[in-house]
Amino acid sequence: MHQQKRQPELVEGNLPVFVFPTELIFYADDQSTHKQVLTLYNPYEFALKFKVLCTTPNKYVVVDAAGAVKPQCCVDIVIRHRDVRSCHYGVIDKFRLQVSEQSQRKALGRKEVVATLRPSAKEQQKEDEEKRIKEHLTESLFFEQSFQAESRTVSSGPSLLTVFLGVVCIAALMLPTLGDVESLVPLYLHLSVNQKLVAAYILGLITMAILRT
């Protein structure tokens, strides 16, 4: 007789929880941000029940703080900030979403979402813009220093490749031309007039580059 395989039980706390967004930002001067929405996704083949906990529940109102999510569905959880005061600016609060199977009590997974109250959206945009400008200036300064270092390296003298190319061009110009039968150099080393013109042109470019440094 074949024994029926039992489905492995889910380990408590190891189930991934999918929530978006993972950060809530409220702005004191913008009432439209005092209401935020968390979306909880259930990509699994079984239904989940959820519960929302908060480190400072007196500052927030959570609509439907507990409920269920059908398989491969999602639910929206509305969170309202009800204590918009300057003493709360910059304070980081945390929400914890716990999920479990509907037939069990143990939490299969949990996810934390941070929440922050900031004084002004315009001030935050200004700070972000200043941060981006600072990062841009830092990158520009880095590239400028790298370019100056490279320029100093180049100006210290011609590279080995430049010297090698110059020697090759000089050697090419010293080789006999095609049709010179009196030369003792093997025929395969005889160069055409066009090849020598190319060698002379490259040698001229190398000479100019060396003189500029």
N, C-alpha and C positions, 0 to 999 in steps of 0.2 A: 504494500500500500504506500502510496506517495503521500507524504505529509504536506499539508497546505502551508505555503510560505506566508509568514506573518509580515505585514508591513512594518518597517522599522519606526519606532516611536520618535517623535521630534524631541530634541534635547532642549531643556528649558533655557531660554535666553539666547539661543543661537540662531533663531530665525531672522533673516534680514528684513528690516522694515523700510518701506519705500515711502518717503514723505517729501513733499515739495511745497514751499522752499524750506531750507534748513536754517534760515535766519529771518527774523522779523524785525523791521526797523519802523518805528513810529516817530513822526515829526510833530512837535508841539504846535507849530504854526500852520499845520495842514490837517484839517479835520478829516479829509478823505483817507488819510493813512491811519486814523485811529481804529479803523476796522480792517483786519487782515484775515486772509483765508489760507488755511492749511489743507492740502489735498493728500489724503492717505490712499495709496494704491494697494490692491490685493491681486498680485499676479498668479496666485496659487490656485490649485484645483479644489480647495476647501474654503468654507466661509471662516471669517475671522471676526472676533469681537474686540473692541478697542476701548481704551480708557485714557483720558488726558489728565495729567497731573501737572502742577505748577509750584515753583518754589515760593512765589508770592501771590497766592490766589486772591488776595484782597485788592490787587491792582488791575485784575483782568476779569472779564466775563467771557466764559467759554460756552458757546451755544452747542448743545448736544455733546457734552464732554464724555459721554459713553454711548456706544452703539455697536453696530455690526456692519461688515462689508461683505458683500456677496463675492463668490469666486470670480476672478478676473474683472473686477469692477473697482470703483473708487468712490470716496465720499469727501465732501468739503466740510471742514470744521471752521466755524467762524469764531474769531477771537477779537474782542474789543478791549481797548485800553480805557479804563475809567478813572484813572488817577493821574492826569497829565499835570504835573507840577515840576518846577525847576529843580527841586531836591532829588528828583528821580533821573535827571539828565545823566546819561552815560552809564547808568547802572545796568548790569547784565543780568537778566532773569532767564530762567530755563523752564521749558515745557518738556515733559516726558510723555511719549506715546507708548503705551504698553499694549501688545496684541496677544491674543491667545485663541485657541479653538473654542467654538461655542459650547462644546460639551465638557470643557476642562476649565479649571481655575488658574492653573499655573501659567505664568507669562512666558510665551514662546520667544518673544523678541521685544526689544525696546529701542527707541530712538529719541535723542534729545534735540530740541530746537531752541536756539538762543533768541532772546528778544531784548531790544535796546530802544530807549526813548532818547531822541536827539532834539535839540532846541529848534533848528531851522533847516529846512530842505535846501534853501539857497546858500546858507553857510556851509552845509555839507558839500554842495556842488563846488563852492569856492575852494574848500579844502582839498577836494579831489583834484580840481584843476591845478592848484598849486603843487600838489604832489606829483601830478603828471609832468608839469613843467620842470620840477626839480629832477625827476628821473631822466627827462630828456636832456637837461643840461649836464647831468652826470655822465650819460652815455656819450654826449658830444665831447666832453672833456676827455673821456677815456680814449675815444677814437683820435682826438687831436694829439694826445700824448703818445699814442701808438704810432701815429703818422710821423711825429717829430723824431721819435726813436728810430723808426725805419729810415727816415731821411738822413739822420746822423750816421746810421750804419752804411748807407749808400755813399754818402759824401766822404767817408773815411778812406775810400779807394775802390777801384774796380773789382768786381767779383771774379772768382775763378772761372766762371762760365764765360764772362766777357773776355778775359784774357785768352782763354782757350779758343774762342771763336776768332779772335784777332789773329792768333798764330796760325789757325787753319786757313784763314783768308790769305795771309801772307805767303804761306806755303803753296796755296793754289795759284797765286800770281807768279810764283817762281817756277812752276812746272812748265814744260814746253807746250807749245800750241799744236793742235792737230795739223799734220802736214810737214812738221819739222823732222825730216828724215835723218839729219846729222846728229840728233840727240842720242845719248847713250841711255836715257831713261826708257823703261818699258813702254810699249805703245798704249797699254791700258791706263797709264797715268797721264797721257796727253789730254789736255782739256781744250774744248772749243772756245771760240772767241766769246760767245754768249755766256758760257760758264765763268770765264774770267771777268767779264763785265759785272756779273752778279756778285762775285767775290769782292771786286773793287768797291761796289756799292755798299755791301755789308760792312766792309772795312772802314769806309768813310763814316757810316753811321756810328760804329763803335768808337772811332776817333773823336767824333763830336760829343758823344756821351761822356767819354773820359775827360775831355777838356772842360765840360760844363761842371763836373764834380770838383 
